[in-house]
Amino acid sequence: MRKRVYGKQLGRNTNSRKALFRSLIASFVEHGKVKTTLSKAKAVQPEIEKILTKAKTDSVHARRVVLARLGNDREVLDKMFSQFVSISGNRDSGYTKITKLPRRRGDNTQEALIEWVDTPVVAEEVKEETAKKSTKK
């Protein structure tokens, strides 16, 4: 019986499902895109959106909440908060998109690519742009 089980189970128990989501989110933050199956992509996209919305407000509380969701992975946390200064500008949600890819040859599973809707602005690029603007004046 299901009895209030929310979300996709993906044929895993709770702990391995959480570990799968953590690793997919960490790969997304590190590489900017993740190639996975369509069902995993649809299951992890809301989690990514919630974490990115939390990360927009750079506060101690937000850092602690995101760190807990990432399984205490400080490297991914630092990269998320330091590199992505402006996640899609004034966008409130919808930071990521899912693109369907051809089916996998081995088991005919539908694959998908999770990627940014807009390319995120990296901290170094923002500093360079402001330096160029100040030298022109």
ChimeraX attribute file (.defattr): number of C-alpha atoms within 10 A of each C-alpha:
attribute: neighborCount
match mode: 1-to-1
recipient: residues
	/A:1	4
	/A:2	5
	/A:3	5
	/A:4	6
	/A:5	8
	/A:6	7
	/A:7	8
	/A:8	13
	/A:9	12
	/A:10	13
	/A:11	8
	/A:12	11
	/A:13	9
	/A:14	11
	/A:15	9
	/A:16	12
	/A:17	15
	/A:18	16
	/A:19	13
	/A:20	16
	/A:21	21
	/A:22	19
	/A:23	14
	/A:24	22
	/A:25	22
	/A:26	22
	/A:27	15
	/A:28	18
	/A:29	20
	/A:30	14
	/A:31	9
	/A:32	15
	/A:33	18
	/A:34	19
	/A:35	19
	/A:36	18
	/A:37	18
	/A:38	20
	/A:39	14
	/A:40	18
	/A:41	22
	/A:42	16
	/A:43	15
	/A:44	20
	/A:45	20
	/A:46	13
	/A:47	15
	/A:48	22
	/A:49	16
	/A:50	13
	/A:51	19
	/A:52	22
	/A:53	17
	/A:54	16
	/A:55	22
	/A:56	18
	/A:57	12
	/A:58	12
	/A:59	11
	/A:60	9
	/A:61	12
	/A:62	16
	/A:63	20
	/A:64	13
	/A:65	14
	/A:66	23
	/A:67	18
	/A:68	12
	/A:69	16
	/A:70	20
	/A:71	14
	/A:72	13
	/A:73	14
	/A:74	13
	/A:75	11
	/A:76	19
	/A:77	21
	/A:78	13
	/A:79	14
	/A:80	22
	/A:81	20
	/A:82	14
	/A:83	17
	/A:84	20
	/A:85	19
	/A:86	18
	/A:87	24
	/A:88	19
	/A:89	11
	/A:90	7
	/A:91	11
	/A:92	12
	/A:93	12
	/A:94	16
	/A:95	20
	/A:96	21
	/A:97	17
	/A:98	19
	/A:99	13
	/A:100	16
	/A:101	14
	/A:102	10
	/A:103	14
	/A:104	11
	/A:105	8
	/A:106	6
	/A:107	7
	/A:108	9
	/A:109	14
	/A:110	15
	/A:111	19
	/A:112	22
	/A:113	18
	/A:114	24
	/A:115	20
	/A:116	17
	/A:117	13
	/A:118	14
	/A:119	14
	/A:120	16
	/A:121	15
	/A:122	16
	/A:123	14
	/A:124	12
	/A:125	12
	/A:126	12
	/A:127	10
	/A:128	11
	/A:129	10
	/A:130	10
	/A:131	11
	/A:132	10
	/A:133	9
	/A:134	9
	/A:135	7
	/A:136	6
	/A:137	5
